[in-house]
Amino acid sequence: MAQRLAVEHFTSLSIAHNYKEDGKDYSLSSWKRQLVTPALLDQYKLPYQKSRFKDTNDNETSRSWYEYIRDYLGYRLAVKDISYQADEKSIDYQVNLTNYGLAAPVLINKAELVLLNASKKAVATKEITDVAHLQSLQVLPIEWQVDKALVKKAKYLAFKFTGYSNTGNRLANNIAFAKGYNYLLTLK
């Protein structure tokens, strides 16, 4: 079923379709007892974020199929890595955003990289226009050249993306998140 959800790019499931017959559980209820591991996900070529299958001691752990489908149905955006280079006048940031979900994030209204000052007010922003087309397991490289004078006013590099309700969404990274901002870096 997870393969079908991935191939068809499902974004939701309904509890109304959690079938029960003759007092036996099917579908969603039975998926809560069936375990999945990274090796099994690799075998079926299903997307997943490696950190989601690690415990607090960095040991590999399993999850239930229910948890997997709950967490990966739709989109699951995470910053894969960040790099930057500086010259005399500017700093060039590169942020690689990955979609670990089963579908593209089609309901995103706005996405942007933001430099925030110590008071968490925007110093500079870069709108990202192609996030909604980010398919499963694709990487979106985001490049942003910022004048050093603006960077000196900033304390944080953050990522913000909103749905049509204009509330900020959380990335699937284990990073600080407040008032709609995902805090990627604390700057000097």
HUZI-V146821 format. One record per helix or strand. SS is the DSSP state (H for helix, E for strand). FROM is the first residue (numbers start at 0). LEN is the number of residues. If there is no record, write none. Layout:
ss->[SS,SS]
from->[FROM,FROM]
len->[LEN,LEN]
//
This chain:
ss->[H,H,E,E,H,E,H,H,E,E,E,H,E,E,E,E,H,E,H,E,E,E,E]
from->[1,14,19,23,27,34,37,49,53,59,62,64,76,89,107,121,130,138,147,155,167,176,180]
len->[6,3,2,2,4,2,6,4,1,1,2,8,10,10,9,6,3,9,6,8,1,2,6]
//
